[in-house]
Amino acid sequence: MKYLYSKYLYLMTVVGLFLTAPLHSAPKPPPKVDLASDARLAQKLAFKGGVLPLGKVIEQVNEATEAEILVQGDLLRRPVTLAVKDKSCADLLEDLAVLFGGVWVRRKESYLLVTDEVTARLVGAYRETTHTNREELALYRTLTPFHYAEFRRSKRLTFDRMSPEQQRLVLWIVRDRYLQDPGQYPSSILTGKGVTLTPLFTTVEQPDGSYRVPPNGPYSVELEVPAISDDGVLTDAHIALIAVR
């Protein structure tokens, strides 16, 4: 009987929390983009055939139209085989969306190709005035002497080893940076993949010309994520300074 009563209280508490919790609607899907309505994309192009990285195709479209056409960073190096003649850039871009199972999202005067609905919704709902100063300060406050001891041993704090609160703050910051420039990062960072807190130490030159890290010298703790270079190569980028010790 006591067990049933406790279970009843638990269920009523859960129901009460559900009824009193504020409702947050998910971002609405972005409106369908009509590429053909943009006069800049009426420019026609021809590709003689062969295999090109998608990034190179988009580069030629940008040069021909003087429009800002972007693609999700994951796609820049994906190979595309094209053999078209006198095809409008609008039609070409629509074909690319079908080929990669993606959609075009408009942000002001630019267009971005994304391949999943979640990212499309985030991009469509993102406000340019968003900033993460509050989240970065909160993340700094979660760092304990244990974390700094780890950093002094030059060990990164990977996403899976962060506390739930740290993960929440990190994902907020990462989402903001990704949405500012989706072509610069792989969308996988939105789930924390490859995201770390990394110490950067100040080195001091020695008389013999070598460099070393002073035992009590200053260093910074920064948020590091995978990034896409201009030529489509996967690299690393520091996107936020969390602390200076």
C-alpha positions as CSV (number, residue, x, y, z in Angstrom):
1,M,0.0,0.0,0.0
2,K,2.8,2.4,0.9
3,Y,4.5,1.6,-2.5
4,L,1.3,2.4,-4.4
5,Y,0.8,5.7,-2.5
6,S,4.4,6.7,-3.2
7,K,4.0,5.8,-6.9
8,Y,0.7,7.9,-7.0
9,L,2.5,10.9,-5.5
10,Y,5.3,10.6,-8.1
11,L,2.9,10.4,-11.0
12,M,0.9,13.4,-9.7
13,T,4.2,15.4,-9.3
14,V,5.2,14.6,-12.9
15,V,1.7,15.5,-14.2
16,G,1.8,18.8,-12.2
17,L,5.2,19.7,-13.6
18,F,4.0,19.0,-17.1
19,L,0.9,21.1,-16.7
20,T,2.8,24.1,-15.2
21,A,5.9,24.0,-17.4
22,P,6.1,26.7,-20.1
23,L,5.5,25.4,-23.6
24,H,8.3,26.1,-26.1
25,S,7.3,25.5,-29.7
26,A,9.9,24.1,-32.0
27,P,11.2,26.3,-34.8
28,K,8.9,26.3,-37.8
29,P,10.3,24.9,-41.0
30,P,11.7,27.7,-43.3
31,P,9.5,28.7,-46.2
32,K,10.2,27.0,-49.5
33,V,12.7,29.0,-51.5
34,D,11.9,29.9,-55.1
35,L,15.3,30.1,-56.7
36,A,13.8,31.0,-60.1
37,S,12.4,34.2,-58.8
38,D,15.9,35.6,-58.2
39,A,17.0,37.3,-61.4
40,R,20.7,36.7,-60.5
41,L,20.1,33.0,-60.8
42,A,18.8,33.2,-64.3
43,Q,22.4,33.2,-65.6
44,K,23.1,30.1,-67.6
45,L,26.1,27.8,-67.2
46,A,27.6,24.9,-69.0
47,F,29.6,22.0,-67.6
48,K,31.3,19.7,-70.1
49,G,31.3,16.7,-67.8
50,G,33.7,15.1,-65.4
51,V,33.8,14.9,-61.6
52,L,34.1,18.1,-59.5
53,P,33.9,18.7,-55.7
54,L,30.6,20.4,-55.0
55,G,32.5,23.3,-53.5
56,K,34.0,24.0,-56.9
57,V,30.6,23.9,-58.6
58,I,29.2,26.4,-56.1
59,E,32.3,28.6,-56.6
60,Q,31.5,28.8,-60.4
61,V,27.9,29.6,-59.7
62,N,28.9,32.4,-57.4
63,E,31.3,33.8,-59.9
64,A,28.6,33.7,-62.7
65,T,25.8,35.2,-60.6
66,E,27.6,37.3,-58.0
67,A,25.2,35.8,-55.5
68,E,26.2,34.3,-52.2
69,I,25.5,30.5,-52.6
70,L,26.6,28.4,-49.6
71,V,26.5,24.7,-48.8
72,Q,26.7,22.8,-45.5
73,G,30.4,22.4,-44.7
74,D,30.0,18.6,-44.8
75,L,29.2,18.8,-48.5
76,L,32.1,20.9,-49.9
77,R,34.2,17.9,-50.9
78,R,31.4,15.6,-52.1
79,P,32.0,14.7,-55.8
80,V,29.5,15.8,-58.4
81,T,29.4,14.6,-62.1
82,L,27.9,17.4,-64.3
83,A,27.3,17.5,-68.0
84,V,24.9,20.4,-68.8
85,K,24.6,23.1,-71.4
86,D,22.9,26.4,-71.1
87,K,21.1,25.5,-67.9
88,S,20.0,28.3,-65.5
89,C,21.8,28.4,-62.2
90,A,18.4,28.2,-60.5
91,D,17.7,24.9,-62.2
92,L,21.2,23.6,-61.5
93,L,20.9,24.4,-57.8
94,E,17.5,22.7,-57.6
95,D,19.1,19.6,-59.2
96,L,21.9,19.7,-56.6
97,A,19.3,19.9,-53.8
98,V,17.6,16.8,-55.2
99,L,20.9,15.0,-55.7
100,F,21.9,15.5,-52.0
101,G,18.5,15.1,-50.5
102,G,18.6,18.7,-49.2
103,V,16.7,22.0,-49.2
104,W,17.8,25.5,-49.9
105,V,17.3,28.0,-47.1
106,R,17.4,31.7,-47.7
107,R,19.2,34.1,-45.2
108,K,18.8,37.7,-46.3
109,E,20.5,37.8,-49.8
110,S,22.3,34.4,-49.6
111,Y,21.2,30.8,-50.1
112,L,22.4,27.8,-48.1
113,L,22.0,24.1,-49.0
114,V,21.4,21.9,-45.9
115,T,20.7,18.2,-45.9
116,D,18.6,17.7,-42.8
117,E,15.4,19.2,-41.5
118,V,16.7,20.0,-38.0
119,T,19.6,22.2,-39.4
120,A,17.1,23.8,-41.9
121,R,14.8,24.8,-39.0
122,L,17.7,26.2,-37.0
123,V,19.0,28.2,-39.9
124,G,15.6,29.6,-40.7
125,A,14.9,30.6,-37.1
126,Y,18.3,32.0,-36.3
127,R,18.5,35.7,-35.3
128,E,21.6,37.5,-36.4
129,T,21.7,39.4,-33.0
130,T,22.2,36.2,-31.0
131,H,25.3,36.1,-28.9
132,T,26.8,33.7,-26.3
133,N,28.5,36.0,-23.8
134,R,26.2,34.8,-21.0
135,E,26.7,31.1,-21.9
136,E,30.5,31.5,-22.1
137,L,30.6,33.1,-18.7
138,A,28.4,30.3,-17.3
139,L,30.7,27.7,-18.8
140,Y,33.7,29.3,-17.3
141,R,32.1,29.1,-13.8
142,T,31.6,25.4,-14.2
143,L,35.3,24.8,-14.4
144,T,36.7,23.3,-11.2
145,P,40.3,22.9,-9.9
146,F,40.1,19.3,-11.2
147,H,39.5,20.7,-14.7
148,Y,42.5,23.0,-14.5
149,A,44.7,20.2,-13.2
150,E,43.7,18.3,-16.3
151,F,44.5,21.2,-18.5
152,R,47.9,21.7,-16.9
153,R,48.6,18.2,-18.0
154,S,47.7,19.3,-21.6
155,K,44.7,17.0,-21.7
156,R,41.6,18.1,-23.5
157,L,38.2,17.9,-22.0
158,T,36.2,16.0,-24.6
159,F,32.4,16.5,-24.9
160,D,31.6,13.1,-23.5
161,R,33.5,13.9,-20.3
162,M,31.7,17.2,-19.7
163,S,28.9,17.5,-17.2
164,P,25.3,17.7,-18.5
165,E,25.4,21.5,-17.7
166,Q,28.6,22.0,-19.5
167,Q,27.3,20.0,-22.5
168,R,24.2,22.2,-22.6
169,L,26.2,25.4,-22.6
170,V,28.7,24.1,-25.1
171,L,26.0,23.1,-27.5
172,W,24.4,26.6,-27.2
173,I,27.7,28.2,-28.1
174,V,28.5,25.8,-30.9
175,R,25.0,26.2,-32.4
176,D,25.5,30.0,-32.5
177,R,28.9,29.7,-34.3
178,Y,27.6,27.1,-36.7
179,L,24.6,29.2,-37.7
180,Q,26.7,32.3,-38.2
181,D,28.6,30.5,-40.9
182,P,27.2,27.0,-41.7
183,G,29.6,26.4,-44.6
184,Q,32.6,26.7,-42.2
185,Y,31.7,23.7,-40.0
186,P,30.4,20.2,-40.3
187,S,26.9,19.9,-38.9
188,S,28.0,17.1,-36.6
189,I,29.2,19.7,-34.2
190,L,25.6,20.5,-33.4
191,T,25.6,17.2,-31.4
192,G,29.0,17.8,-29.8
193,K,31.0,15.5,-32.1
194,G,34.6,16.5,-32.0
195,V,34.0,19.4,-29.6
196,T,36.5,19.9,-26.8
197,L,37.7,22.4,-24.3
198,T,41.4,22.9,-25.0
199,P,44.2,24.6,-23.1
200,L,46.6,26.8,-25.1
201,F,49.8,27.5,-23.3
202,T,52.2,30.4,-23.6
203,T,55.7,29.2,-24.4
204,V,58.9,30.9,-23.5
205,E,62.1,30.8,-25.6
206,Q,65.1,29.3,-23.8
207,P,68.8,30.3,-24.2
208,D,69.4,27.3,-26.5
209,G,66.6,28.4,-28.9
210,S,64.0,25.9,-27.7
211,Y,60.7,26.7,-26.3
212,R,59.0,25.4,-23.1
213,V,55.8,26.0,-21.1
214,P,56.6,27.7,-17.8
215,P,55.2,25.6,-14.8
216,N,53.1,28.5,-13.6
217,G,52.8,30.5,-16.8
218,P,49.5,31.8,-18.2
219,Y,47.3,29.9,-20.6
220,S,43.9,30.1,-22.1
221,V,41.1,27.6,-22.2
222,E,39.2,27.7,-25.5
223,L,36.4,25.9,-27.2
224,E,37.7,23.9,-30.2
225,V,35.6,22.3,-32.9
226,P,36.1,20.6,-36.3
227,A,36.1,23.2,-39.1
228,I,36.2,23.2,-42.9
229,S,39.0,25.2,-44.6
230,D,38.4,27.2,-47.7
231,D,39.6,24.3,-49.9
232,G,37.3,21.9,-48.2
233,V,39.8,20.2,-45.9
234,L,38.7,19.2,-42.4
235,T,40.7,21.1,-39.7
236,D,40.2,22.6,-36.2
237,A,39.1,26.0,-35.1
238,H,38.9,27.8,-31.8
239,I,35.5,29.5,-31.6
240,A,35.3,30.9,-28.1
241,L,37.7,32.0,-25.3
242,I,36.3,30.5,-22.1
243,A,39.0,31.5,-19.6
244,V,42.5,32.8,-19.1
245,R,44.5,31.4,-16.2
